[in-house]
Amino acid sequence: MSDRGLFVVFEGGDRVGKSTQVRALSAALDLSGIDHVVTLEPGDTPTGAELRRLLLDPGSHLNDRCEALLYAADKAEHVAKVVSPALAAGRVVVSDRYTDSMLAYQGAGRGLDIGVLAAIADWATVGLRPDLTVLLDIDPVRAVAKARNPDRLEQAGAGFHARVRESLLAQARADPGRYLVLPALVSVGGTAAKIREAVGGLLGRELAVPQLREPGERRG
């Protein structure tokens, strides 16, 4: 790991278990005594919280280009106020979503020009790239069906989510050295172990193993 810190991003479709694995990695970093920041897009700044409300509210009727630019604005604020300062301080940053989602959702999903979106995303984030992107993959129909109160994007339809999934996988295929692609919604502990191994390798040390609960497991 460089003095800059380490930037780890979790990507995947909706309801694939990203938040669960983010918490598992954070617990491992805590137990290992590694200073880190857990964050998310959109929404982890005061400005981002307002943008998130607009972007995910089923009552928001946004033009597709407006939607894309709002996501880019969130990323610009997020990198400037949260991600870059933490990395400069030598901390590990663990983010739930980053630029891959914008290319997948607004590019492949909405049918906007991915090349243009990539340039906008690169400009908004000042070219900052993750050291590792963990992509949790599953049939989106199975994952989105779990949503009890679907947000605006979760309501976009099966075709939309299929395009998003293929775009995320294509991005991983194009840069395999930076991605860890894992099946989603399987063993929480088994998936977390593979993520710990990958992150520990980048940090140059073995991470501690936290106690995790599988979905549906009762507390003793």
RODREN-218520 format. One record per residue (C-alpha): chain; y, x, z. Coordinates in nm, 2 decimals. Layout:
<voros>
VORO   c        Y        X        Z
VORO   A        Y        X        Z
...
</voros>
This chain:
<voros>
VORO   c        Y        X        Z
VORO   A     0.00     0.00     0.00
VORO   A     0.35     0.13    -0.08
VORO   A     0.65     0.13     0.16
VORO   A     0.77    -0.18    -0.03
VORO   A     0.51    -0.40     0.14
VORO   A     0.24    -0.61    -0.02
VORO   A     0.29    -0.93    -0.22
VORO   A    -0.01    -1.17    -0.22
VORO   A     0.02    -1.51    -0.40
VORO   A    -0.22    -1.80    -0.39
VORO   A    -0.24    -2.02    -0.71
VORO   A    -0.45    -2.31    -0.83
VORO   A    -0.42    -2.68    -0.91
VORO   A    -0.33    -2.95    -0.66
VORO   A    -0.55    -3.00    -0.36
VORO   A    -0.77    -2.70    -0.42
VORO   A    -0.75    -2.56    -0.06
VORO   A    -0.47    -2.30    -0.10
VORO   A    -0.31    -2.39     0.23
VORO   A    -0.64    -2.35     0.41
VORO   A    -0.70    -2.00     0.27
VORO   A    -0.33    -1.90     0.33
VORO   A    -0.38    -1.99     0.70
VORO   A    -0.71    -1.80     0.70
VORO   A    -0.56    -1.48     0.56
VORO   A    -0.26    -1.51     0.80
VORO   A    -0.50    -1.54     1.09
VORO   A    -0.68    -1.22     0.97
VORO   A    -0.35    -1.03     0.94
VORO   A    -0.25    -1.15     1.28
VORO   A    -0.57    -1.03     1.44
VORO   A    -0.53    -0.70     1.26
VORO   A    -0.18    -0.65     1.39
VORO   A    -0.03    -0.65     1.04
VORO   A     0.33    -0.78     1.01
VORO   A     0.35    -1.05     0.75
VORO   A     0.54    -1.35     0.63
VORO   A     0.38    -1.68     0.51
VORO   A     0.58    -1.87     0.26
VORO   A     0.56    -2.13    -0.02
VORO   A     0.72    -2.26    -0.34
VORO   A     0.90    -2.48    -0.38
VORO   A     1.08    -2.53    -0.06
VORO   A     1.09    -2.24     0.18
VORO   A     1.47    -2.20     0.19
VORO   A     1.73    -2.47     0.28
VORO   A     1.82    -2.50    -0.09
VORO   A     1.45    -2.50    -0.18
VORO   A     1.38    -2.78     0.06
VORO   A     1.62    -3.00    -0.13
VORO   A     1.48    -2.90    -0.46
VORO   A     1.13    -2.97    -0.34
VORO   A     1.23    -3.32    -0.24
VORO   A     1.36    -3.39    -0.58
VORO   A     1.07    -3.23    -0.76
VORO   A     0.79    -3.40    -0.58
VORO   A     0.94    -3.74    -0.51
VORO   A     0.75    -4.00    -0.72
VORO   A     1.09    -4.18    -0.75
VORO   A     1.26    -3.88    -0.92
VORO   A     1.28    -3.93    -1.30
VORO   A     1.35    -3.58    -1.42
VORO   A     1.38    -3.45    -1.77
VORO   A     1.11    -3.19    -1.83
VORO   A     1.36    -2.91    -1.89
VORO   A     1.56    -3.01    -1.58
VORO   A     1.23    -2.99    -1.38
VORO   A     1.16    -2.64    -1.51
VORO   A     1.51    -2.52    -1.43
VORO   A     1.49    -2.66    -1.08
VORO   A     1.17    -2.47    -1.02
VORO   A     1.33    -2.16    -1.15
VORO   A     1.63    -2.21    -0.92
VORO   A     1.39    -2.24    -0.62
VORO   A     1.22    -1.92    -0.72
VORO   A     1.55    -1.73    -0.75
VORO   A     1.66    -1.84    -0.41
VORO   A     1.31    -1.78    -0.26
VORO   A     1.28    -1.42    -0.39
VORO   A     1.64    -1.34    -0.29
VORO   A     1.63    -1.49     0.06
VORO   A     1.26    -1.46     0.17
VORO   A     1.03    -1.25    -0.05
VORO   A     1.24    -0.94    -0.14
VORO   A     1.38    -0.88     0.21
VORO   A     1.04    -0.90     0.37
VORO   A     0.89    -0.66     0.11
VORO   A     1.18    -0.42     0.16
VORO   A     1.10    -0.42     0.53
VORO   A     0.74    -0.32     0.45
VORO   A     0.59    -0.66     0.54
VORO   A     0.30    -0.84     0.37
VORO   A     0.42    -1.15     0.20
VORO   A     0.17    -1.43     0.15
VORO   A     0.30    -1.71    -0.08
VORO   A     0.15    -2.04    -0.17
VORO   A     0.25    -2.05    -0.54
VORO   A     0.48    -1.84    -0.76
VORO   A     0.56    -1.80    -1.13
VORO   A     0.21    -1.87    -1.26
VORO   A     0.25    -2.23    -1.15
VORO   A     0.57    -2.27    -1.34
VORO   A     0.41    -2.14    -1.66
VORO   A     0.11    -2.37    -1.61
VORO   A     0.27    -2.69    -1.49
VORO   A     0.60    -2.69    -1.69
VORO   A     0.46    -2.49    -1.98
VORO   A     0.11    -2.60    -2.05
VORO   A     0.14    -2.92    -1.85
VORO   A     0.47    -3.05    -1.98
VORO   A     0.44    -2.89    -2.32
VORO   A     0.75    -2.66    -2.29
VORO   A     0.77    -2.32    -2.46
VORO   A     0.57    -2.08    -2.23
VORO   A     0.75    -1.78    -2.38
VORO   A     1.09    -1.92    -2.29
VORO   A     0.97    -2.02    -1.94
VORO   A     0.82    -1.67    -1.88
VORO   A     1.16    -1.52    -1.97
VORO   A     1.34    -1.76    -1.73
VORO   A     1.09    -1.70    -1.45
VORO   A     1.12    -1.32    -1.50
VORO   A     1.50    -1.34    -1.48
VORO   A     1.50    -1.57    -1.18
VORO   A     1.26    -1.34    -0.98
VORO   A     1.42    -1.02    -1.10
VORO   A     1.09    -0.92    -1.25
VORO   A     0.90    -0.92    -0.92
VORO   A     0.53    -0.93    -0.97
VORO   A     0.26    -1.00    -0.71
VORO   A     0.02    -0.72    -0.61
VORO   A    -0.26    -0.97    -0.60
VORO   A    -0.29    -1.33    -0.72
VORO   A    -0.58    -1.53    -0.57
VORO   A    -0.66    -1.82    -0.81
VORO   A    -0.87    -2.10    -0.66
VORO   A    -1.04    -2.29    -0.94
VORO   A    -1.20    -2.63    -0.96
VORO   A    -1.23    -2.93    -1.19
VORO   A    -0.88    -3.09    -1.13
VORO   A    -1.02    -3.44    -1.14
VORO   A    -1.23    -3.37    -0.83
VORO   A    -0.94    -3.20    -0.64
VORO   A    -0.66    -3.44    -0.72
VORO   A    -0.88    -3.74    -0.63
VORO   A    -0.85    -3.62    -0.27
VORO   A    -0.48    -3.71    -0.26
VORO   A    -0.42    -4.02    -0.05
VORO   A    -0.04    -4.04    -0.13
VORO   A    -0.01    -3.84    -0.45
VORO   A     0.32    -3.68    -0.52
VORO   A     0.51    -3.68    -0.85
VORO   A     0.30    -3.40    -1.01
VORO   A    -0.03    -3.52    -0.87
VORO   A     0.04    -3.85    -1.05
VORO   A     0.08    -3.67    -1.39
VORO   A    -0.27    -3.76    -1.52
VORO   A    -0.60    -3.60    -1.59
VORO   A    -0.49    -3.44    -1.92
VORO   A    -0.19    -3.28    -1.75
VORO   A    -0.40    -3.12    -1.48
VORO   A    -0.67    -3.00    -1.72
VORO   A    -0.40    -2.82    -1.92
VORO   A    -0.27    -2.67    -1.60
VORO   A    -0.61    -2.54    -1.50
VORO   A    -0.67    -2.38    -1.84
VORO   A    -0.33    -2.21    -1.83
VORO   A    -0.39    -2.06    -1.49
VORO   A    -0.73    -1.93    -1.60
VORO   A    -0.58    -1.79    -1.92
VORO   A    -0.32    -1.60    -1.72
VORO   A    -0.59    -1.45    -1.51
VORO   A    -0.79    -1.35    -1.81
VORO   A    -0.49    -1.18    -1.96
VORO   A    -0.43    -0.96    -1.65
VORO   A    -0.77    -0.94    -1.47
VORO   A    -0.68    -0.64    -1.26
VORO   A    -0.42    -0.84    -1.06
VORO   A    -0.63    -1.15    -1.01
VORO   A    -0.91    -1.26    -0.78
VORO   A    -1.05    -1.59    -0.92
VORO   A    -1.27    -1.78    -0.68
VORO   A    -1.43    -2.13    -0.69
VORO   A    -1.24    -2.38    -0.48
VORO   A    -1.36    -2.62    -0.22
VORO   A    -1.68    -2.44    -0.14
VORO   A    -1.74    -2.24     0.18
VORO   A    -1.41    -2.18     0.36
VORO   A    -1.55    -1.88     0.54
VORO   A    -1.72    -1.73     0.24
VORO   A    -1.40    -1.76     0.03
VORO   A    -1.19    -1.62     0.31
VORO   A    -1.42    -1.32     0.34
VORO   A    -1.37    -1.23    -0.03
VORO   A    -0.99    -1.26     0.00
VORO   A    -0.99    -1.04     0.32
VORO   A    -1.19    -0.78     0.13
VORO   A    -0.95    -0.78    -0.16
VORO   A    -0.64    -0.77     0.06
VORO   A    -0.79    -0.51     0.29
VORO   A    -0.86    -0.29    -0.01
VORO   A    -0.50    -0.30    -0.11
VORO   A    -0.39    -0.23     0.25
VORO   A    -0.64     0.05     0.28
VORO   A    -0.81    -0.09     0.59
VORO   A    -1.06    -0.35     0.69
VORO   A    -0.91    -0.68     0.82
VORO   A    -1.03    -0.85     1.14
VORO   A    -1.24    -1.17     1.10
VORO   A    -1.08    -1.48     1.25
VORO   A    -1.27    -1.78     1.37
VORO   A    -1.26    -2.05     1.10
VORO   A    -1.38    -2.41     1.08
VORO   A    -1.55    -2.56     0.78
VORO   A    -1.41    -2.90     0.66
VORO   A    -1.56    -3.17     0.88
VORO   A    -1.68    -2.93     1.15
VORO   A    -1.64    -3.08     1.49
VORO   A    -1.47    -2.88     1.77
VORO   A    -1.70    -2.80     2.06
</voros>
